[in-house]
């Protein structure tokens, strides 16, 4: 891919890891579309930063858990930016709690966003990706090590994405499209700040003893989206500070 003509879609790109990925790809010379659910102001801020880097940007309001939204988002990106080359499945939700206390609504919401939403968005994107296309999904360190109780639903939902990624690598490899998954450990975001009440135990579970900055995860996504990763597919990348070591 020629980065000057590359278009990426980052779901959940208005904050945290998604925003960092959007900005890193823009720095790499990629035009970027993002989705967001409710914070239009944060999405507009990311768009402004992408445009300040000299790249085109688009923010689309869409619920990642709505299967009908996936196709419309992809079609809008292609219509307004002309093509789609990179999909970053970043949007996700986390519900933690004892197995016997998880409500049916919680289960349905997590599976709708973390599993079905990723599948439907990828399915829609695959119709537009050409040779050299990239599918990069954000998983979780909890797919490789669950350090304590309460993470059953979340770990299950993110683990499903590993199977999806490996299957996509096989299904789309003949078209020159790669599919990989990145498993972040604890990352310093507004949803899980490094100075939050539960940060100490999380940091202690890593070999490096600290949270990641979102930009550290974005750097790996940048590699996978770029030409140097053209022979990398069906792979899992742990960016977890040694959480699973």
Secondary structure as UniProt FT lines:
FT   HELIX           3..5
FT   STRAND          7..10
FT   TURN            11..14
FT   HELIX           16..27
FT   TURN            28..29
FT   STRAND          31..36
FT   HELIX           40..52
FT   TURN            53..54
FT   STRAND          57..61
FT   TURN            64..65
FT   HELIX           67..81
FT   STRAND          86..89
FT   HELIX           99..101
FT   HELIX           104..111
FT   HELIX           112..116
FT   HELIX           117..126
FT   TURN            127..128
FT   TURN            131..132
FT   STRAND          134..138
FT   HELIX           141..143
FT   TURN            149..150
FT   HELIX           152..172
FT   HELIX           173..175
FT   STRAND          178..184
FT   STRAND          187..188
FT   TURN            194..195
FT   TURN            197..198
FT   HELIX           199..204
FT   STRAND          212..213
FT   HELIX           214..225
FT   HELIX           227..229
FT   TURN            230..231
FT   STRAND          236..239
FT   TURN            241..244
//
